[in-house]
Amino acid sequence: MADPAGLPPPLRPSTAPPPPAVARALHAINTCTSASALGPMRGGILRDPALLRNTTVVSAFFLACGRLRSLDPALALFASLQRPHVFVFNSLLRSLPPAPACSPLPLLRHFLGLGVRPNRYTFPLMLTSLSSLPDLKVLHSQVAKSGFARDLHVQNALLARYVACDPDLAHAEQLFDEMPCPDVVAWTTVITAYRNRGRSFKALAAFRRMSAASVAPNRVTMVSALGACAAHGAVDTGIWIHQYVKKQGWELDVVLGTALVDMYGKCGHIAEGARVFSEMVERNVYTWNSIIGALALAQDGETALQWFFRMEADGVRPDAVTLICVLCACAHAGFVDIGRKIFNLIVQGEYGFQPGIKHFGCMVDLLSRSGHLDDAFRLVETMPSQPNAVIWGLLLRGCKARGDSILSEHVTMRLVELEPENASHYVLLANLYAGTGRWLEAEEVLKWMRKKGLTKDAGWSLKMLEDSSSKYTSDEDLMECAL
């Protein structure tokens, strides 16, 4: 009588204990802690036909190779198998390192050459090791040939891999559009992909299409959609999501709660974000960063500092992002002494890391805004890494606000040295010369631009460049990717 599960004898459910040789082999494999022991184990399996035919033993060996990150013994044993069961092949795939370590396509070709047919679990396992779009297309073709093109489990795995391998998402979009009934996993994959690519409008459009298709979202869907709301300023959709969460009776765990706090904060509804914060049972540093960062961007430096001190009092250790937000808040509020103290603590290693370029940028902004231009310039000059255009632009903004034409000229020259192909810096320099009546020098700069073939950005002129430093010195520049 045929086995109803279609499994070979070693895989059939059995209450009988395994033969002593099999039991000893499994114990040795499962307790192995040294990669150097895998070679002798492989030899022992090859010398015993009973072990070599036992899919449980061979599969356990493959998984041990993966656990100990020693793939060669597994590949050598696989090459010795005359007609391995698909269960064994899938175990080998589980042992492979994730992309982009190696491509599993040669293994698949060998497996198919032995006349063995993959199952619906084979392709998702293979996909985790693929990082090349051409290889992914080859595997997608094999999926279709094997009859799994309409299998939802396989489709979702393909979709996730296309998202990872395809920067513009064109292939992922095509596959998704071809899916007859995408489930919540597929919709969430697409929404998250759009959000992570900065295409928040498309993420929200996909979220609305999902709702129209009567596919119920899960927590992961909502977190991604809230991220898109925060980026796009779609507070109405964010409020709808919050109401849905309440209606479903979902607990505000740290991930979902933080996403709501972040959405409300970035959409300017800080009070509502604070209410969500108070309802959360568990919070982490990202939750605190969301509300402190929102207050910093809203230029409410005093309240931002109050939240920061409350965070420290609650025993939550600030991270690099927290202190970018705090220093930015100090800059807006004019809290020079507090900002200096916090920055010095960062330099001294009190927070467990050294200041990055954004911390320096916030400090330069703080000193420049408050008129401490010499201190700001010295800080820029002593930075451990090369200052970028944002750093110099912040200092330039302070110089222009204080009417310091000499330092403005010096800083602009640094910008020209840093980005010699950026026409706007030359126009700014010419404008500085013109502003102090140095018309010949201004004309020389413009002649030099023409000689180098540099052109101004559309719509830029000397008159329009009176505050050109703002082109690259917004608070969003400092806090970009930080929140």
N, C-alpha and C positions, 0 to 999 in steps of 0.2 A: 504494500500500500504506500502511495506517495506521501511524503511528509507535507502536511498542510501549509507549513510556513515556507516551504521551498528551500530549506536550509540543509546543508550537508550534515552527515551524522555527528561530527564533533560539535555542531552548533545547536542540535536539537535539545530541548529541555530534558533534563534527566536528573533523577534524584540519586543516581548511583555515583559514588565517589570516583574521581578520575583515577586512571592507572597510576601506580606509584611513580613511574618515570615522568609522567605528565605533571603530577603534583609537585615533584621535586623541581622540575624545570620552571614551572610557574612561580614557585616560591623564590627561586634564585633570580628570575627575571624581575619580579615585582619588588624585590628588596635590593636590587643592584643600585649602588650609589657611585660607581666609578665607570667612566666611559671606557677605560682600558680593559675592563672585563667583558665588554660586549663582543669583541673579536673571538675570544675562546668560546663564549656562549653560542655564537653563530656556528662555529665549528662543531660543537656538540649537537646542535639541531640538525646540521647537514649529515652527520654520521648516523643519526637515528631516524629511519624512515617514518616511524610512528609519530615522532615529534614534528617532522617536516610536513606530514599530512594533517597535523592537528591545527586547525585554523585559530583556536584559542591561544595556543602557544606562540604561533607565528605573529599573530596580531599583538599579543602582549610584548613580544620582542620589538616590534616596530614602535610601539608606544614608548617603550623604555629608551629606545634610541632617540626619539623626539624629546623625551624628558631630560636626557643627559646631553642633548644637543650634539649627537654624534651620528650623522646620517649615513655615512659610508657603509657601516655594517648592515644597516637596513636595506640599502640599495643592492648590496652584494647578495644578501639572502633572497631578496625579491627576484633577482635575475636567475636564481637557481630553481625557482618554482615553475613547474611545467604548465599548470593551468590553475592559477590561484583563484579562490572564490572572491567575489566582489567585496565581501566583508573584509577580507584580508587587504585588498587594494585600498579600501577606504581607511583602514587603520594606518596604512603606509602614508596616505595623504594627510592624516591627522598628525603624523610625526614631522611633516615638513615645516620648516620655519615660515613665518609670514612673509609676504612680499616686502621688499623686492629681492629676497635672498636667492631664489632660484625659480625656474619655470618648471611646472609639472607636466608640460606638454610631451616631452620625450617619454615620460612614464606612461602617459595615456596611450601614446602610439604603440608602445611595447605591449601594454595591457590589451588593447584592441587587436593587436597582431596575434595574440594567443587565442583569440576567438571568444573572449569573455565580454559580456555586456554590462556596462555600467548601470547603476540604479539612480533613483532620484536624490540620493545623498552624495553620490560621487561628485557631481559637478559643483555644488556649493562648497564642498571641501577643497576642490581644486582652485576655486576662485579666490580663496583667501591667500594663495601663493602667487597670484598674478598681479603684475604691476604695469605691464606693457599693453597699450591699446591694441596694437596689431595681434598680440597673443590672445587678447580677450576676444577679438573678432573671430579668430580661428576656433577658440573654444565654443563661442556662441554658435558657430556653424555646426560643430559636432553635437551640441545640445539638440539642435533641430534634427540632425540625422538620426539621433538616438531616440527621438520621439518624446522629448521632454520640453519642447518649446512652449507648451501650454500649461505646464506644471507650475502652479503658483509659487511653491517653495523655491523652485529653480529660478523662476522669473525674478523673484525678489532678490535672490543672491546675485543674479546677473545685473540687476538694476543698481544694487549697492556698489558693485565693482565698477560699472561704467561711471558712476558718480565719482569714484576715487581716481579713475584713470583718465577721465575726459574733462579737461579744464573748462571747455565752453558748454558742456552738458548736452551737446547736440545728440549724441548717440543715446544717452540716458533718456532724453525727452522722446526720442523716436520709439525706444522700447516701451516706455511708459504709455505712450499713446496707442501702442499696439495691444496693450493688455486689456482683455475684454472686461474684466471686473477687478480692478486693483483694490487690494484690501488696505487696512489701516497702515500696515507696514510699508507698502509701496508709497502711499500718499505721504507718510511721514518722511520717508527717504527723500522724496522730491522736495518737500517743503524745507527740510533741513539743508539740502544741497543748495537751494536758492539762497537761503539765509546766510550760509557760510560763504557763498560767493559774493555777498554784498548785493544781491538782487532781491531786496526786500519786497518790492512791489510784486514781483512774480511769485514770491513765497506766499504773500497774502492772497493773491489771485488763486493759487493752487489750494490754499486753505478754504477759500469760499467755494471752489468747485467741489472739494471734498464734502463740504457740508451739503451742497446741492445734490450730491450723489447719495446722500443719506448714509455715509460711512462715519460711524462714531469715532471720534478722536480718542487717543489715550494720553497719558501724561506726557510722553515724549513729544507727541504732536503739539500739545499745548505749549510746552517749553520752547520749541522751535518757532511756533507762530508768535509767541510773545516776544521772542528775540527780533523777529521781523517787524512787529509793531513798534518796538523800541527804536529800531533803526529808521523806520519810515515815519515815525510820529503818528501812527494810526491808533490814537488813544481810544476811539470808539470801538474798534475791533478788540482792543485789549480789555476794555470794560466788559464787552460781551463774553469774552473768554473767562474773565473773573466770575461773572454771573453764572456761567455754565459750570464752573468748578464748584461753586456754592450749591447749585441745584443738584449736582451729582453727589454731593456730600464728601468730596475728596478732601483728605487731610492735606494741609499745606506743609508738605515735607520741605526739606531745605532746598531742593532743586526747583520745584515749582514755585515755592514762596519767593525765592530769590529772583526768579524770572519775572514775577509780578512786581516786586519792589523795583527792579531795574526798569521795567516798562513804564511804570508810573513816574519814576524819577526822570527818565529821559524824555518823557512827554510833558514834563512840567507839573505833574500832579503829585508833588512831593508829600503833601499831607496824607493823601490816600496811600501812598507807598509806605509812609510811616505807620499807618493803621495796619496794613498787611504785615509789616515787620513785627508789630506788637502781638499779632495773632499767631505768629510762628512759634512752635514749641522748640524747634532746633534751628540754630543759625550758624553760619560759618563766616569766614573772612570775606567771601564774595558777597554775602548779604550785606555786611557792613559797608563794603566798598561801594555797593550800588547806591546806597542812600547818601554816603559822604560825597561820592562823585557827583551825584545829582545836585547836591547843595553847592558844590564847588562850581559847577557849570552855571548854576543859577546865580552865581556871585553872592551867595549868602555865606560868606566866610566865617562869620561868628558862629552860626548854627552848625556849620560843618565841623568846626573845631570842638564844639560841645559834644557832638556825636563821636568824634575821634577819642576824646577823653573818656567818654562813657564806654567806648569799645575797649580801651585799655583797662578800665576799672572792672569790666566783665571778664578780664583775663584772656581776651582774644588777641593773639599776636599779629600786629600789622604786617602786611607784605609790601612788596615794592609798589604795587598799584595804590594801596592805601595812602602811601606817603606822597605819591605824585598828586593825588587828590588833595591831600592836606596842604602841601606846599602851594598848590594852585589856589586853594582857598585863602591862604595867608597873603598871597599876592593881591587878590581882589580886595581883601579887607585891610591891607596895609599893615599887617602884623609882622613887622620886620624882625623884632627881637624873638618872637616865637618861632618864626620861620628859620632864623639863623640857628636857634637852639636845636630844632628838629633836624635840620640839615647836618649840623655838627655831630649829632648822635648817630646819624646814618653813616657818616664818614668814619666815626670811631667804632663802627661795627656793632652798635647796641641792638640793632634790629636783625642782625645775622646776615647782612649783605652790604655791598658797597653801592654807592649811588650810581645810577645809570645816566645816560644822556638826558632823559626826560626829567630826572631829579635836578640835574644841573640847569636845564632849561627853565624849570619852575623857579629856581633860585635866582637865576639871571633876571627873569621877569619881575620877581619880587623886588630885587635891588634896583632895577631900572625904573620901575614904576614909582618907587619911593625916592628917587633922585640920587641914589648911591651909585652913580655911574662908574666912578673909579673902582669901587669894590666889585661891581659887576664885571668890569673889564678884566680885572685881575683874576677873578674866578674863571672867566672864559680862557684866559691865557694859561692857567694852571690845570686845566682839565686833563685827565689821563688819556682821553681819546680825542680825536680831532673834532672840533666843534662843527656842526652842520649849519646849513643855511637858516634853519629855524632858530638856533641859538644866536647867531649873529643878527638875525632879523629882530629878535626880542630886544637885544641891546640897542639896535638902531632905532627901534620905536621909542625907547626911553630917551635916547639922545635927541631925537627930533622933538619929543614932547618938552624937553628942557631947553631946546634951542642951542644945543652944543654942536655947532657946525664942524668944528675941528675933529671931534671924536666921530661924528657921523661920517665924515669923509674917510677917516681911517677904517672904520667898520665896513663901509661900502667897498673899499679897496680889498678888504679881506674876502668879501663876497665874490668879487670879480676873480680873485685868485682861486677861490674854492670851486667856482662854477664858471670857467672862462667862456663857455659856449652859451651862457644864459644872457640873452639880450637885455632882459629887464634890469639886470644889475648895471649895465653900461648906461642905460637911459636914466636910471636913478642917480648915477654918478654925475652925468651931464646936468641933471636937474639940480643937484647940490651946487655944482659950480655956477650955474645960472642964477641960483637963488642968492649967491653972494657976489654977483656981478662979475664973475670970472667967465665972460662970454667966450673968449678965445679958447680956453681950456674945455669948455662945454662943447664947442664946435669940433675940437680935436678928438674928443671921445666919440662923437657921432661919426666923424670921418673914419675913425678906426673900426667902428661897427660896420660901416659900409664896405671897408676894405676886406674885412673878415667874412662878409656875406651874412652878417647877423641881421635879423629883422625883429622889430618889436612885435609883441603880441597884438592881435587885432583889437583896436579900440584904445590902445595905450598912447599917450602923448606926454610931453613935458608937464603940461598943466595938470594932467590927470594923475601924475606921479607924486603929488605933494605928500601923500601918505602911502606910498607904494610898499613900504615895509609890511603893511597889513596883509599883503598878498600871501605871505607865508608865515605869519606869526599869530595866528588865532589860537585861542585856548584849545580848540579841537585838535590842532596840530600837536600840542603838547600831550594831550590825553588820548590821542588816536590809538586804538587797539589796546588801551590800558584798562578800559572799563568794560 
